[in-house]
C-alpha cells in the first residue's frame, strides 16, 4: 500500500529508513522521487535534486539508483 510523505516531513522519512529494506531513487527532470520500502508500506517523497542528495546521504538503508 503506497503512502506519500510531504516535503516538510523529511525527518520522518529518515526515521522510517531505519526499518526499510531499501530506498529506490528515481530521477525525472526537475523532480527526484525517493521510494522507501518497508514491510507494510511503500513511502514516496518528491524533492528537488539538491535537497534529495542531502536526504540520500542520511538514509540508513541500502540505496538503489534507477
C-alpha positions as CSV (number, residue, x, y, z in Angstrom):
1,X,0.0,0.0,0.0
2,X,1.6,3.3,-1.0
3,X,1.9,6.4,1.2
4,X,3.2,9.8,0.1
5,X,5.2,11.9,2.6
6,X,5.2,15.7,2.1
7,X,8.4,17.7,1.7
8,X,8.2,19.1,5.2
9,X,8.3,15.6,6.7
10,X,11.8,14.7,5.6
11,X,12.9,13.9,9.2
12,X,10.1,11.3,9.4
13,X,11.3,9.8,6.1
14,X,14.8,9.5,7.5
15,X,13.5,7.8,10.6
16,X,11.5,5.3,8.5
17,X,14.6,4.4,6.6
18,X,15.9,2.6,9.7
19,X,13.2,0.0,9.3
20,X,13.2,-0.1,5.5
21,X,14.6,-2.9,3.3
22,X,15.7,-0.4,0.5
23,X,15.3,3.0,-0.9
24,X,15.0,3.5,-4.7
25,X,15.9,6.8,-6.3
26,X,14.0,7.8,-9.5
27,X,15.3,10.9,-11.2
28,X,13.0,12.6,-13.7
29,X,14.0,16.1,-14.8
30,X,13.2,18.6,-12.0
31,X,11.9,16.1,-9.5
32,X,13.6,13.3,-7.7
33,X,11.4,10.6,-6.2
34,X,12.6,8.6,-3.2
35,X,10.8,5.4,-2.6
36,X,11.2,3.7,0.7
37,X,10.1,0.0,1.0
38,X,9.1,-1.1,4.5
39,X,7.4,-4.3,5.4
40,X,3.9,-2.8,5.2
41,X,4.1,0.4,3.1
42,X,5.9,2.0,0.2
43,X,6.6,5.6,1.2
44,X,7.3,8.1,-1.6
45,X,8.9,11.5,-1.2
46,X,9.2,14.0,-4.0
47,X,12.0,16.6,-3.8
48,X,14.2,18.9,-5.8
49,X,17.6,17.4,-6.9
50,X,19.8,19.4,-4.4
51,X,17.6,18.6,-1.4
52,X,17.3,14.9,-2.4
53,X,21.1,14.4,-2.4
54,X,21.2,15.6,1.2
55,X,18.5,13.3,2.3
56,X,20.0,10.3,0.5
57,X,23.3,10.7,2.4
58,X,21.3,10.5,5.7
59,X,19.4,7.3,4.9
60,X,20.2,4.1,6.9
61,X,19.0,1.6,4.3
62,X,20.6,0.5,1.0
63,X,20.1,3.0,-1.8
64,X,19.4,1.7,-5.3
65,X,19.6,4.2,-8.2
66,X,17.4,3.5,-11.1
